[in-house]
């Protein structure tokens, strides 16, 4: 149980996909102008991460690896992730039209979000069990949601700050992301 808790905390804070692994930066900077959109995108990415593990772990460990077809993993991972994102996009479009509009181009881009593919590759590379993979996905998704929510909240407050003209927009967003990444580096010794 302690091992799973450390895996969760480690994947959410110590090895945060956005702030320490630098995976999935495009939606991190693109969607985080509003808190609701940022947190919602984090939840959407988390949903795809968890669904990917639920589908990919059995496919890889029960089909590809035993048959010696591990070289097909990247193609399989991309196809499954694309199908899951398309399904999620249809659900959000039907159930939450305003959220679908707020996501804009970034929702379909989850298909090519390197954080989700990175999760799948790390799951296989670290030889996680099914339960460990699931905890890793939930923890990584929680870390993505936390980082996106923090970034969105800070960017909302920066709208009222006196930021120099040359730093407004992407400049201050990148500086903020850098400071956030430095703060997450403080968790580096956690669990060791």
MARDO-685407 format. One record per residue (C-alpha): residue number from 1; residue in one letter; chain; x, y, z. Coordinates in pm, 1 decimal. Example, Ala and Ser with C-alpha at 12.3 -4.5 7.8 and 13.67 -1.06 7.14 Angstrom:
1,a,A,1230.0,-450.0,780.0
2,s,A,1367.0,-106.0,714.0
//
This chain:
1,x,A,0.0,0.0,0.0
2,x,A,285.2,238.4,84.0
3,x,A,441.8,162.3,-253.4
4,x,A,121.4,264.8,-433.2
5,x,A,92.0,584.2,-228.1
6,x,A,452.7,675.2,-311.2
7,x,A,385.9,600.8,-678.7
8,x,A,79.4,828.3,-671.8
9,x,A,257.5,1116.6,-496.7
10,x,A,568.0,1067.2,-708.4
11,x,A,377.5,1076.5,-1035.3
12,x,A,166.4,1376.8,-929.1
13,x,A,437.0,1594.8,-773.9
14,x,A,792.9,1467.0,-809.0
15,x,A,765.9,1357.9,-1173.9
16,x,A,484.8,1587.6,-1283.6
17,x,A,429.7,1539.8,-1655.8
18,x,A,397.3,1912.0,-1728.0
19,x,A,646.3,2070.4,-1491.4
20,x,A,929.0,1817.0,-1461.2
21,x,A,896.1,1592.8,-1768.0
22,x,A,773.2,1878.1,-1992.3
23,x,A,518.0,1658.2,-2168.5
24,x,A,187.8,1810.0,-2282.2
25,x,A,300.3,2172.4,-2280.1
26,x,A,80.1,2288.0,-2573.3
27,x,A,-255.8,2264.9,-2391.7
28,x,A,-85.3,2373.6,-2069.3
29,x,A,-7.9,2712.0,-2221.1
30,x,A,-306.1,2728.4,-2457.9
31,x,A,-605.2,2640.0,-2240.4
32,x,A,-503.4,2789.0,-1907.8
33,x,A,-638.0,3138.9,-1963.5
34,x,A,-943.8,3056.6,-1750.0
35,x,A,-958.1,2838.0,-1440.0
36,x,A,-1262.9,2638.1,-1549.7
37,x,A,-1112.5,2554.5,-1888.9
38,x,A,-774.2,2465.4,-1737.6
39,x,A,-914.2,2232.3,-1472.4
40,x,A,-1158.0,2081.4,-1721.4
41,x,A,-875.2,2008.4,-1965.4
42,x,A,-679.4,1849.5,-1680.7
43,x,A,-977.1,1627.3,-1601.0
44,x,A,-1015.1,1538.8,-1970.0
45,x,A,-645.7,1444.8,-1994.5
46,x,A,-676.3,1242.9,-1672.4
47,x,A,-978.2,1059.7,-1812.4
48,x,A,-789.3,969.1,-2128.5
49,x,A,-485.0,861.5,-1924.8
50,x,A,-690.4,628.2,-1705.1
51,x,A,-890.5,491.9,-1999.2
52,x,A,-566.1,437.2,-2191.9
53,x,A,-419.6,230.6,-1911.0
54,x,A,-739.3,27.0,-1879.5
55,x,A,-717.6,-63.1,-2248.3
56,x,A,-343.7,-59.2,-2322.6
57,x,A,-207.0,-256.2,-2027.2
58,x,A,-406.5,-572.8,-2109.4
59,x,A,-346.3,-533.0,-2483.8
60,x,A,27.5,-502.7,-2438.0
61,x,A,82.7,-754.8,-2158.1
62,x,A,-167.5,-1017.5,-2272.2
63,x,A,-134.8,-988.1,-2650.0
64,x,A,167.7,-800.5,-2784.5
65,x,A,438.6,-906.1,-2537.2
66,x,A,352.6,-1281.1,-2525.2
67,x,A,340.1,-1295.5,-2905.9
68,x,A,670.7,-1112.5,-2942.6
69,x,A,504.3,-817.7,-3113.7
70,x,A,634.6,-549.8,-2878.0
71,x,A,767.2,-355.7,-3176.1
72,x,A,405.2,-266.5,-3260.7
73,x,A,347.8,-93.3,-2926.9
74,x,A,384.5,266.0,-3051.6
75,x,A,139.2,216.0,-3336.0
76,x,A,-110.3,39.5,-3109.3
77,x,A,-76.8,303.7,-2837.5
78,x,A,-138.8,589.4,-3081.3
79,x,A,-442.1,419.4,-3237.5
80,x,A,-603.8,340.6,-2902.2
81,x,A,-536.5,690.1,-2764.8
82,x,A,-683.3,847.4,-3080.3
83,x,A,-998.0,634.8,-3050.3
84,x,A,-1039.4,721.5,-2681.8
85,x,A,-999.0,1093.6,-2750.6
86,x,A,-1256.4,1081.4,-3029.0
87,x,A,-1499.6,913.7,-2791.6
88,x,A,-1431.0,1174.0,-2520.3
89,x,A,-1475.0,1455.4,-2772.5
90,x,A,-1817.8,1322.2,-2874.6
91,x,A,-1926.3,1295.1,-2510.1
92,x,A,-1812.0,1649.0,-2422.5
93,x,A,-1964.9,1795.8,-2738.6
94,x,A,-2301.8,1640.5,-2657.5
95,x,A,-2306.4,1685.1,-2278.5
96,x,A,-2112.1,2013.8,-2233.0
97,x,A,-2130.2,2228.9,-2549.1
98,x,A,-1988.6,2541.6,-2379.4
99,x,A,-1690.8,2343.6,-2248.6
100,x,A,-1640.4,2195.0,-2595.1
101,x,A,-1625.3,2549.5,-2736.5
102,x,A,-1383.6,2662.2,-2461.9
103,x,A,-1143.9,2376.5,-2544.9
104,x,A,-1141.0,2473.7,-2911.9
105,x,A,-861.6,2304.7,-3103.6
106,x,A,-696.4,2170.2,-2787.4
107,x,A,-944.7,1886.6,-2730.3
108,x,A,-863.9,1704.0,-3055.2
109,x,A,-497.4,1775.0,-2984.6
110,x,A,-516.3,1543.3,-2682.2
111,x,A,-479.6,1272.0,-2947.3
112,x,A,-124.8,1387.2,-3007.1
113,x,A,-59.9,1492.8,-2647.3
114,x,A,279.3,1348.3,-2570.1
115,x,A,188.3,1320.0,-2200.6
116,x,A,-59.4,1042.2,-2274.1
117,x,A,175.0,853.8,-2505.5
118,x,A,454.3,912.3,-2253.2
119,x,A,237.7,759.8,-1981.2
120,x,A,181.5,447.9,-2191.0
121,x,A,550.5,414.3,-2276.5
122,x,A,658.9,468.0,-1914.5
123,x,A,400.8,211.3,-1799.1
124,x,A,557.1,-49.3,-2028.6
125,x,A,916.2,61.6,-1971.8
126,x,A,884.6,47.6,-1592.3
127,x,A,706.5,-289.8,-1613.9
128,x,A,424.3,-178.4,-1386.2
129,x,A,154.9,-422.5,-1280.7
130,x,A,-202.9,-338.5,-1375.0
131,x,A,-272.1,-178.8,-1035.6
132,x,A,54.4,15.5,-1041.8
133,x,A,-26.0,136.3,-1394.1
134,x,A,-368.5,252.7,-1283.6
135,x,A,-224.8,439.3,-981.7
136,x,A,44.0,587.4,-1207.6
137,x,A,-224.3,713.1,-1450.8
138,x,A,-442.7,860.8,-1176.9
139,x,A,-143.0,1024.2,-1007.3
140,x,A,-7.9,1162.5,-1334.0
141,x,A,-352.0,1291.6,-1425.3
142,x,A,-389.6,1451.6,-1082.9
143,x,A,-54.1,1621.3,-1133.8
144,x,A,-158.8,1748.6,-1477.4
145,x,A,-489.4,1877.8,-1337.4
146,x,A,-311.8,2042.6,-1043.7
147,x,A,-55.6,2213.1,-1267.1
148,x,A,-317.6,2329.2,-1517.7
149,x,A,-542.3,2459.8,-1240.8
150,x,A,-254.6,2644.6,-1073.9
151,x,A,-141.8,2795.6,-1401.9
152,x,A,-496.4,2903.6,-1491.1
153,x,A,-550.3,3063.2,-1149.0
154,x,A,-222.1,3252.6,-1172.3
155,x,A,-294.9,3368.2,-1527.8
156,x,A,-637.7,3492.9,-1422.9
157,x,A,-475.4,3702.3,-1150.5
158,x,A,-209.4,3828.1,-1391.3
159,x,A,-485.7,3988.1,-1598.9
160,x,A,-512.9,4251.0,-1324.0
161,x,A,-136.4,4287.4,-1267.5
162,x,A,80.1,4562.0,-1410.0
163,x,A,289.4,4346.7,-1645.9
164,x,A,532.9,4527.5,-1877.1
165,x,A,410.0,4545.8,-2236.8
166,x,A,693.2,4328.9,-2371.0
167,x,A,611.1,4044.3,-2129.1
168,x,A,233.4,4037.0,-2169.7
169,x,A,79.4,3718.6,-2309.9
170,x,A,314.0,3427.4,-2378.8
171,x,A,614.6,3594.3,-2213.4
172,x,A,466.4,3611.7,-1865.4
173,x,A,305.2,3268.9,-1914.3
174,x,A,644.9,3110.8,-1981.1
175,x,A,804.0,3290.0,-1686.1
176,x,A,519.1,3170.1,-1464.1
177,x,A,556.1,2813.0,-1591.9
178,x,A,930.1,2827.3,-1520.2
179,x,A,874.3,2942.2,-1162.5
180,x,A,611.9,2670.3,-1115.0
181,x,A,857.2,2409.8,-1248.0
182,x,A,1118.8,2531.9,-1000.4
183,x,A,870.9,2497.6,-715.6
184,x,A,791.7,2139.3,-817.9
185,x,A,1163.9,2060.0,-815.5
186,x,A,1139.6,2104.6,-438.3
187,x,A,957.8,1770.2,-426.1
188,x,A,1257.1,1590.9,-582.5
189,x,A,1373.2,1428.9,-258.0
190,x,A,1025.6,1318.7,-153.0
191,x,A,1001.9,946.8,-85.7
192,x,A,1374.2,870.9,-96.3
//
